[in-house]
Amino acid sequence: MKSTFALLLALTACQSSIPVKDAKTPDQCGASEYASLMGQSSDIFSTMTFPAPMRIIKHGMAITMDYQSQRLNFDLDKSGRIQRIWCG
């Protein structure tokens, strides 16, 4: 029993440490292309066209929690200004 424990302890010491890659989600919906809209009034949406799927989420609005990596989302604050742009 002691020899088995010693062997397991020795083997765990031999384990190599492999660096974990950064787990950032890729910008699959192109949200970074719209970063200049941060802080703008939601009135800007009437002058622009966006790829589908896209949704505008007003402050306090209930939304579905289904994840769609290609969907572009705009979160608005209480005053109707864009406060967050994200994929999902």
C-alpha positions as CSV (number, residue, x, y, z in Angstrom):
1,M,0.0,0.0,0.0
2,K,2.8,2.4,0.9
3,S,4.7,1.6,-2.3
4,T,1.6,2.3,-4.4
5,F,1.1,5.7,-2.7
6,A,4.8,6.5,-3.2
7,L,4.5,5.5,-6.9
8,L,1.5,7.7,-7.4
9,L,3.1,10.6,-5.6
10,A,6.2,10.2,-7.8
11,L,4.2,10.1,-11.0
12,T,2.3,13.3,-10.2
13,A,5.6,15.1,-9.7
14,C,6.6,14.1,-13.3
15,Q,3.5,15.6,-14.8
16,S,4.5,18.4,-17.2
17,S,2.7,21.7,-16.9
18,I,1.2,22.8,-20.2
19,P,0.1,26.5,-20.4
20,V,-3.6,26.9,-20.8
21,K,-4.6,29.0,-23.8
22,D,-6.7,32.1,-23.3
23,A,-10.3,31.1,-23.5
24,K,-11.6,34.4,-25.0
25,T,-14.6,34.0,-27.3
26,P,-13.8,35.1,-30.8
27,D,-15.7,38.0,-32.2
28,Q,-18.0,35.9,-34.5
29,C,-20.6,38.6,-34.9
30,G,-18.3,41.5,-35.7
31,A,-19.2,43.4,-32.5
32,S,-15.7,45.1,-32.4
33,E,-16.6,46.8,-35.7
34,Y,-19.3,48.8,-34.0
35,A,-17.2,49.9,-30.9
36,S,-17.4,53.5,-32.2
37,L,-21.2,53.5,-31.4
38,M,-20.6,53.1,-27.7
39,G,-22.4,56.0,-25.9
40,Q,-24.4,57.0,-29.0
41,S,-28.1,57.5,-28.8
42,S,-30.3,54.6,-30.1
43,D,-31.5,57.1,-32.8
44,I,-28.4,56.1,-34.7
45,F,-30.0,52.7,-35.6
46,S,-32.5,54.3,-37.9
47,T,-29.7,55.5,-40.1
48,M,-27.8,52.2,-40.3
49,T,-28.2,48.7,-41.6
50,F,-26.9,45.7,-39.8
51,P,-26.3,42.1,-40.7
52,A,-28.9,39.6,-39.4
53,P,-29.3,38.4,-36.7
54,M,-29.2,41.5,-34.5
55,R,-31.2,42.8,-31.6
56,I,-31.5,46.0,-29.6
57,I,-32.0,45.4,-25.9
58,K,-33.6,48.2,-24.0
59,H,-32.8,48.8,-20.3
60,G,-34.7,46.3,-18.2
61,M,-36.0,44.4,-21.2
62,A,-36.4,40.6,-20.8
63,I,-34.5,38.6,-23.4
64,T,-34.1,35.0,-24.3
65,M,-30.9,33.3,-23.0
66,D,-30.2,31.2,-26.1
67,Y,-26.7,31.7,-27.3
68,Q,-26.2,32.5,-31.0
69,S,-22.6,33.3,-31.7
70,Q,-23.4,35.2,-34.9
71,R,-26.0,37.4,-33.3
72,L,-25.0,41.1,-32.7
73,N,-26.5,42.6,-29.5
74,F,-26.7,46.2,-28.4
75,D,-27.6,46.9,-24.8
76,L,-29.1,50.4,-24.1
77,D,-29.0,52.2,-20.8
78,K,-32.0,54.0,-19.2
79,S,-31.5,57.1,-21.4
80,G,-31.4,55.0,-24.6
81,R,-27.6,55.2,-25.2
82,I,-25.6,52.2,-26.3
83,Q,-23.7,50.8,-23.2
84,R,-22.6,47.4,-24.5
85,I,-22.1,45.6,-27.8
86,W,-21.7,41.9,-27.7
87,C,-22.1,38.6,-29.5
88,G,-24.6,35.9,-28.4
